[in-house]
Amino acid sequence: MLEKLQAKLDEKYVNCNVKQVIIANVILLYGYFKQRDMKICILEEGNLIYNQDFSFGGTESLQDLSNEVGTINMQDKVFELTNIKATIEKDKNGNQYFSIICSVDSKIIAIKSLLYNTVTIYNDMDLVSNLLLVFKQINCDRTAMLKEFDVLTENQQDQILNKFSGKKVEINKEDNLVGIFQQNVEKYPDNIAVVFEDINETYDELNRKSNQIANYLLEQGLKKEDLVAVIMERSNLMMELILGIWKAGGAYVPVNKSYPLERIKDIVSDADPYFIIHSFDEGSEKREAYADKNCIHLDDLLTDAKLCSDRNVCEIESSNQLAYVLYTSGSTGKSKGVMIEHIGMLNHMYSKIIDLKLSKKSVISQNASHCFDISVWQFFVSLLLGGTTVVISEEVILDLFDFFDELSRNQVTILEVVPSYLEPIIDFFSEEDPDYSIMNSIEAIIVTGEKFNKKLADNWFNIFPDIKMVNAYGPTEASDDITHHILYESPKEDFVTIGHAINNMNIYILDNDLKLCPIGVIGEICVAGIGVGRGYINMPEKTKEVFIKNPFEKRAVRLYRTGDYGKWMNQGNIEFVGRKDEQVKVRGFRIELGDVKNILLKHPEIDNIVVLCKENEMAEKKICAYIKSFRKIDRNELNSFFCQYAPRYMLPNEYKFIESFPLTSNGKIDVRALRTF
């Protein structure tokens, strides 16, 4: 690759001077390492001859860069590019430097630049090729702005854009979940479709009841893509209801009965559903949330639906039809309604089927809140196969003895939980004389919704070495999971990657200018493909901000900016770093809070940890680590341990020890509540 690149350079550009190397260095720091702030020094035979700080916005021209760099001793000395080396080095304090070394007049010149953003180093990195690519552009286009330079070679771009993308799997545009389910009703009419408590409902029964609900809704005037709010507890009835809504051509909006009155009001007001189906008792104050809406109690609907035809009905005219609107918490406090189409929902389910090797023998645990995106596939993936869904109530989930009894009694094969719930599961089996046999039917446990740390994986495989784990990652805005990492043993790295892109999804890691980040460099995780939703209901400006045209496609294809940070590993796996707002600048250094967490989790006595950035009265940022551990560890001991793995500037300012983390209704750690501790 290096030889080909050099061969493309005109003969007159084979030689360059030191100042040109500095300018090329600035372009690489900005474009490759994604740094706006730079600290560059030059050493001649080990002696410092130049030391300068810079800050660039990306719109600077080559002339601007030349002026900023200023006059450098030996700047006009010419040397051959064939004698140049480019590497990433570490000093004794753990700081990383991008180093360019060349020979001028038999003297060794080293140009060193401090890397404020941590870079993962791989043996096959070829930074000289990137440097030569920049030299070529410097000499070919003098008008280019800093952010316009290409810093990745064609091979590097091809690897990221093509080799790292999800497999292309053909999905018939006419297919939809309802149609496939009805085909399976013909094949497996007596198979158990759904289990709830002591109820076992067959495919034929589920189909007929959902048909009656669909025909009732159509009689009430429900039209294509009309929204139906569903405010009730999870059960087999919820599956009947959602299937009925889909069969009638509508889309459902899940609302949790336990939400505060004002939140229910906000969702109902924003979604403005055509119909509201609820299970509130007479006299409940929460009924006022939709007093002026078209609503019906669940019991009344089921009574009326029994009078309707149970003939097959399917008003889904296109796989691009709306399937559901799911409200997520917004950073401003206002909920955002995410619009997901049938094609995206179906693609996600097919990916689960392929990667988990699901079949008609599969029994899926449905234990997530219906307001959580993972509930969708938990409810319905089995219906694509002739398999079974086991709906587990909230009361059972909160009691681990009852929960495992339910899993064992129904021979559940697939279980999905958030890391915060996996932790007490592991504790449960770490007690004296646990009954491991209650997990005999489990083939895989999926972990999703939060960052999954290696320590949890270690503990799981110590107890259940034969039950594989799947680390799944994805935003609600892209139909749930967009990556899977299947683990058959604990990873050798200090972290658990989120894996590769699922079928028909393309993942990009981009900088602020929407340019590709190279392998090992942190950027924003962005996703395109048939799973990307339409956007947010009634929020055109927010939709326009994060659902954009894919810059890597000629066709008008949506790309969603997740707001999460990650970086490519050299085999196409992705390391999840954290939320975009978890990258903070403290004392001039950019610090990933996820990196701080991962380092502290190496400590053998730390069980779990959350790292946040807080501000004091002087608006100064400080890093605070909330730690769950076996004992209160001395601050000096923690600092000493931390500095074995990272520079001192990354040290937390404060450690807080807590017995347990507060949780949200979805079982995730409640960060807002934690900030009040």
N, C-alpha and C positions, 0 to 999 in steps of 0.2 A: 504493500500500500504506500509506504514511504517513497519507494523508488518511482512509482507511477506519479505520485504527486510532484516530486521534484522534476520529473521529466516534463511536466506540463508548464513549469516555470520558464519564462523567457531567459535566455542566457544572461542578459544584463541584470536580472533580479536574483541571480545566484548569490551575489555578494550584497551585504547590507551593513549599516553602521549601528552603533550602540543606541542612538536615539530612536532609530526605527524599531529596534528590539523592545525598547521601553514602551513605545506606542502600541506595538503588537501585544505586549504584556498587558497593557491597560484594557485592550479590546477583549483579550481572553478572560481577564478577571471579571469584566462586566458580562460578557456573553456566555462564557463556559462555566465559570464559578459563581455567577449570579451575584456579584458584589458591586454595590454603588460606592461604598466607602473603601478606600485603598490606602495601604501603607507600603511604600516601595523603597527599598534601599539597594545600593550598588556597592559591591566590594571588589576591590582590585587587589589580588593576591592576599585576600583576607582583611584588607584595610578599607574602612568605610569612606567612600568618596561622594556618596549621594544618599540623602534620606528625606523623603517627602510624603506628605499625606494628601490624598485627593478625595473628592466626592463628585460623582457624575450622575446626571439624570437620564442619559441615553440619547439626547438630541444634539450632543456636541459633534462638530465636524472634525475631520482630521487636522485642520488648521487650529481648531480650538484645543485639540489634544496636544499638538506640538507646542502651542503657547503655554499650556498648563505645565507641561513637563519641564520647560525652560532649558537653560544651558547646562550641559553636562560635560564634565572633563572627559576627554577622549571621544566626544560624541560623533566626531567625523571619522574616527578610525573604522576601517572597513575589514570585514572578515567573511569567511565562507560559511554558508548555511550548513554545509556538510559537517562542520565541526561543532554544531550546537546540540545541547542536551536540555531536556525539559522534564522535571520530575516534581513529585510532592514529597516534602521532607517534614520530619517532626523534630522539635528541639527537646531538651531535657525536661521542660515544663509541660510537654504535651501539646504545644502550639503547632499548628500546621503552616507550612510555607510552600508557595508555588515558586520553584527555583529554576531559573534559566542560566545555564552555564555555557560560556563560549571562550574561545582563546583569541586574544588580540595582541599582536606583536609579542607572541610567546608568553603573554601574561594571562592568567586565569581571571576572567570577569564573571562574577556571580550576581545575578539580579534576583533578589528575594522579595516576595510579596506575602505579607501575612494574610492567611485565609480566615476571615471572620466566620464563615459558614463551614461547618465540619463536612469534609468530603470522605467518602469511603474509597479506599485505595485498592485497586485490583492489579494483579501482576501483569495483565495484558494491556494495561493502559498505554496508549501511544500518543502522548501529548505533543511530540514533535510534529506529527502529522497535522494536528490542529494549528500549531504555530505556523507551519508552512502555508496552510490554507489561508490564514489571516494575512501573511506577507503578500501572497498573490493578490488578494483583494485590495490591500493598501496601495499597491502599485497600479492596479487596474482601474480603480474608482476613487478619485480624490475627493468626491463630493459626498460620499456616503456618511450617514450619521452613525454614531457609536452603536446604537441598538439595531442597526440594519445589517451588520456584518454577520455572515454565516460562520459559525465556529465549529460545526460538526461536519465531518467528512461524509461523502455519499454512503459509504458502508455503514457508518454509525447511524445515519438517519434511516437507512433501510432496515437495520436491525430493530430500531425502536418502533418505527411505523408499521412494519410488516411482520417481522418474526416474533415480536412480543404481543401482537394483537390476538384476540380470541379466535377460535376456530370458526369457520363459516359453516353453519348448519342450516340446510334449507328448511324453512317453515312455510307451509302452504298458506297463502294470504287468506284463503277461505276458512282456515281452521280456527276454531275457538273452543274454549274449555267446555261450554255447554254442549256443543255438537259431539265432541269426543266422549263426554260423559254419557250422552244418550246412546252412543254406539256401544259403550261398555255395559249399559243397562241391558241391551239385547244379548250381549255375550255372557254377562255374569249377573242375571237378575236376582239370584239368591245370595250372592256374596254380601258380606256385611260391609256397608259403606261407612257408617259412623257409629261409634259407641259413646254414650254419655251416661255415666253412672250405671244404672241397671238396664238402660235402653240399648237395644241392638237393632239398628235400622238397616234394612237391605237396600241394594241399589234400586230395586223396583219401587220400594216404599218411598225412598228419598226422591226419586224422579216424579212419582205421582203427586206427592205433597207439594213439591216445588212447582210443578205444573199448575196446580190449583191456585197457588199464591200468584204465579205469573198471570194467569187468566183473570184473577180478581183485580190485580193492579191495572191490567189493560182495560177492564171494564170501568175502572175509576179514572180512565183517561191518561194513564202514564204513556209518555212518548219516548222516542229514541233519545238517549243521553239525559233524560230527566233524572234529577238526583233524588234519592230516597235516604233520609237519615235513619240510622238504626241505633236506638238507645236501649240496650238490654244486656243481660248477662250472656256469656258464651255458653252454648249448648248445641245439641243436634238441631234445635229449632233455628239457631242462627244460620246454620248451613242451609236449611230449607229456605229460609228467608232470602239470603244473598243469592242463591241459585235462582229463586223466583224472580228477583229483581233483574238479574242478568237475562233470564229467558224473556222477560217483558221488554228488554232493550234498554233498561235503565242502568244507572251506576249508583253504588251505595256509598254513604258517608258514615263511617263508624264514629260513635260518640260513647264515651264511658259514662255509665250511670253515676259513678262516684265523683265525677268532675264537680267542682264548685258551680253553683248556679250561674255565676257571671261568665265562666268559660263556656258552659253549654249555650248560654245566650249568644256569645260572640260567634261560636261556630255556626249555630242555626241561622243567625242573622247574616253572616257572610256567605254561607252556602246557599241560602234561600231555597231549600229543597222543595220539590213538588209535593212530597209526602213525608210524614214523620211517623215511624213505627216505634213505640216505646213500651216499657213494662213497669212504669211508675205506678205505685198504689194511688188510689183515690185520696185526694187531699195533700199529696206531696207538693211542697213548695216549688220543686223543680219543674212542675208542669207549666209554670208561668213563663218558662224560657221559650215556649212555642205556643202560647195561648191563642195567638192570632193566626196560627198556621193550620194547614190541612193535616190532621194527625189522627191516629187510631191506636188503641191499646192492642198489644200483641194478642191477647186472648180473644178480643173481638175480631181481629183480622183472621185468626185461625178458624174461628167459628163460621165466619162469612165465606172463607175460602173453601170450606168443605162443600159448599153448595155449587161451586164452580167446576167446570170440566177439568179432568185430569189428563186431557190429551196433550201430546208433545207440542211444545211451542218454543220457538227460538227467533227472537226479533233482532239478533245481532247481525247486522248487514255487512259489517266489515271488521277485520281484526284491528283496525285503527280506531274502533269505537271506544268510548270512555268506559272503563271498568269500575274505577273507584276514585274517590277524592279523600285523601288521608291528611289530616291536620297534624302538623309538627310544630313544636315550640319555636318561636322566632326570637332572635337576639334582642329585639325591641320589646318583647313581651306579647306582641300580637301573633296569634297563630297563623301559619301559612297552610293553605289547602293545596296539596300536591295532586295534580291530575295525571292518572296513569291509564294507559290504553290496554286493551286485551292482548295485543301482540307482545308488549313488553312483559306483562304478567306471565303469558304463556312461555316466552323465551326463558324467563327465570326458572320456571318450573321444569322445563325440559333440561336445563343445565343441571338442576338438582338430580333429576332422574339419571342423566348420563354419568355425572361425577360420583354419585353415591350408589350407582348400579341398583336403582330401585326397581321393583317388579310388583306383580299382583299379590305377592306374598308379604310385601312391606306393610308395616303398621306404624303410622306416623303419630307421634305425640303432638297434640295441639294444646300447648300450655301458655302461649303468649297472648297478651291482651289484644283484642280485636282492633285496637287503635294503634298497634305497633305493626310496622310493615311486614315483619316476618310471619305474622299470623296468616297472611293470605295464602302462602304456599303450604303452611302447616295444615290449614283447613282443606285445601282442594287438590294438592298434587296427587294424592292417592286415587282420586276419581279419574285421573288420566290413565290409570293402570289396572283398575279392578281391585286395588288395595283398600286399606282401612284407615280411617282417621279416628283417633281416640281423643275426645275433648275432655280436658281435665279442669275442674272448677278451681276458682281462686282459693276456696277454703282448703281444698286438698293440696294445692301447690304450697301453701304456707306451712304445712305439716309434712316434714320429710318422710316420716314413717308412712303416712297415708299416701304420699306421692309415689314412693317406691313400691308400695303395695299395688297401686293402680297400674304402674308400668309393668310389674311382674304379672299381675292377674290377666292383663290384656296382651302380654307377650309383645310389647312395643319394641320395634327394631331401630327406630331413628328418634333421637332426642336432641332438641336444640335449646340452649340456655345462654344467658349473658354471663360474662365472667364473674360478676358480682354474685350470681346464684350458684355458679360452679364451685365457688370457694366453700360454702357450707356443705355442698354435696361431698366434696373431698374430705372435709372435716368429719362428716357423718361416717364415712368409711375408714377413717383413721382412728376411730374409737375402738375400745377393746372388744374383741370377738364380733366384728360386724358380719352380717349375712351377705356375702358377696354374690350368692346365687340369685338374688333378686335382680341382678343386672345381666343374667345369662343371655337374655334375648336381644340385648342391645348390640347392634352392629357398628353404630357410629354415633358420636356425640358432636354436635355442631356448636361452635362458640362464635357469637356475633354481638354486635351492638356497642361494644367497647373495645379498647385496646387490650389484647390478650397477651399476658406476660409469660415468659419462659418458665418461671417458677411454678405456675399453675400446671403447665404442660408436664414438667418434671414430676410433680406430685401425682398427676393423673396416671401417667404411665408406670409409676412405681406401684400403683394399686391395680390398674387394669391394663397390663401390657398388650392385651390382645384386642382391645377396643380402640379403633382408630378415631382420631380427632380431625375435625375440619375447622380451620380458622376461616370464617367467611366475613367479607367486608363489602359494604355498599350503602349508598344513600337511598332514602325513600324516593328521591327524585328520579332514580334510574331503575325503578321496579324492584328495589331491594338489593340483593347481593350482586356485585359485579366481578368479584374475585373469589376463588376458592384455593385454599392450601390444605391438602390432605396429608395428615401426619400419621405415620405408623410407629414412630418413636419420637422421643423428645429431640428438638433440633440441636445441632452442635453449636450454632451461633448463640449469642446472648439475647436473642430476641426471636419472636415467631413472625415470619413474614405473612403477608395477607395473600400471597400466591400469585397466580396468573389470572388474566382476564377470562371470564366465562364465554360461552359461545355467543357469536354475533355482537360482541362488544369490543370496542377499541378504547384502550386507556392511554392517556398522554400525561406526562409530568411536565408542566410548563412553568415558565417564569412570568414576571409581571407584564412582559411584552408579548405574551402568548407564543414564545419560542421554546423549542424542545430543550429540556434539561438532559445533559449526558448521563450515562450510567454513574451512579455514586453521588450525584449532586441533588440536593433537596429542591423540590418545587411543588406546585399545587397539582394535586391529582384531579384530572379532568377526564370525562368519559363521553363517548359517542356510541351510537348503535341503536338497534330497535327497542332497547329497553328504556331509553331516555324519555321521560314524560313530557307532557305538553307545556308544563310550567305551573305557576301558581294561580289559582282561581281568583279573579278580581284584583290581581296585583300585577298589572302590566309592566310597571317600572322595575319592580324586583325581578320579574321574569326576564325582562330584557337584559338585566344586569348579569344574571348567572346562566341563563339559557341562551347561548349565542350560536352563530353559524360556525360550523367546524372549519377552521382555517386550513385544514389538511385535506379537505374534500372539495371538488369542483361543484358537486351537487349541493343543494340547500339541505344540509343535514344538521340536526341539533347537537350541540356539545354542551354538557353541563359542567360548570365549575363547582367542585364539591366544597371548596373552602378547607379541605384537608391537605396536609403536607405529607409527602412521601418521597422515596427515591428508588430508582431501578437498581436491582442487583444484576450481576453480569450474566445470569441465566434467564432473565426475564421475570423473576419474582419481584415483588414490590415490598419494600420495608415501609410500614406505616410509621410516620413520625409523630403526628398529632394534628390538632386543629390549626388553621392558619393563625388564629388569634392566640395560639400557644407558643408562637415564636416571638420572643421579646428581646428588646435591646437594653442591656444593663451594663453600665460602666463602659459604653461604647462597643461592647461585644454583642453579637446576635447569639442568643441562647435558645435552643430547643428544649422546652420543658420536658418533652418526652425523653430526651437524652439524659436529663438529670434523673428522671424516674428510673430508667433502665439501669443506670449505674448504681443507684441506691438499692435496687432490687437484687443486686448481686450479694448484698450483705446476708449472711445465712440466717440472721435473726429477724429480718424484716419480712413480714408476710404479704403485705400489700401497701400501696402508697399512691397518693395523688399529689401532684405538684402544681401549684398555682402561682400566678404573678399578682401581687397586690401593691397598692400604693400607700405610702404613709402620709402624714399631715402636710409634708413639704412636696407632695406629688412625686416623690422619688420611688422608683420601682424596686421591689424586693421580691425574692423568690422564697416561697413558703412551701415546705414539705409536710404533708399530713401523713403520719405513719401509723400503721397497725403492726405491732411487733410483739414478740414474746416478753420483752421487758423494755423499760425506758432506757434507751442507749445514750451514753454520755455524748454531748455535742462534740467534744474534741476527738473522741473515738470515731464518730461519724465523719468528721472533716478529714481525719487522717486516712480513713478507708476510702473516701471519695477521691482524694487526690492521688490515689494509686492508679486511677483510671482516667482522670480528666484534669485540665488546668484549673487553678484556684479560682479564676474569674467565674467559673460555673457553679461555685459552691452556693447552696441555699443560705439565705440570710436567717431563716428561722425554721426550727423543727417543732412540729406539734404531734403529740402522741395521742391516739384515740382508740377506743375499744372496738368500735364498728363504724362503718360509713353510712350516712343517711342515703336512702334509696328513693327513686321516683316510682311512680305507679307501674312503669315498665320494667322495674328491677335494676335500672342503671343507677350508678352513683349520682346523687343529687349535688352537683357542684355548687349551685347557688346556696343551698343550705349549708354546705361545708364552709363557705366563705364567712359565715356568721360565727363559726367556732372560735 
